[in-house]
């Protein structure tokens, strides 16, 4: 018996890195793992690597329509969500004074908007006892050159985690 037997875990950015490592851990503990990402081929490879019938869904978290399709898929195939690991992220580092709107938007939309709306859209599928994990960074509390936008988005996620804790504790979701 694993610690996560029968649980449904959704991991954004689950085709590589920390997301893939977490998906493997959760699957080894008995969870039904749903991984998301932008690259269908990478998702397929990751799902095979995870094993245990991992469900790989191509979804771009910067697009709310994609998140809504993900929610519909999860509701249809799994009926609920027990764990959300909002892991997907990205950055376009550069000097503050030269940061383009396109690079700014990429980082903000991927890190903060994507995390915010992933949780918002999947939350109705979660019941008491559910867990929400938001991936942030030590840069959320540090000032470093060339990562001002990235650092700001990670600080926003950190603040979001605190707000969600205050808002969802009463529902038994942490």
Secondary structure, DSSP 8 states (H G I E B T S, - for coil): --TTTT-EEEETTTTSHHHHHHHHHHHHTT-EEEEEES-HHHHHHHHHHH-TT-EEEE--TT-HHHHHHHHHHHHHHTS--SEEEE---------GGG--HHHHHHHHIIIIIHHHHHHHHHHTT--TT-EEEE---GGGG---TT-HHHHHHHHHHHHHHHHHHHHHGGGT--
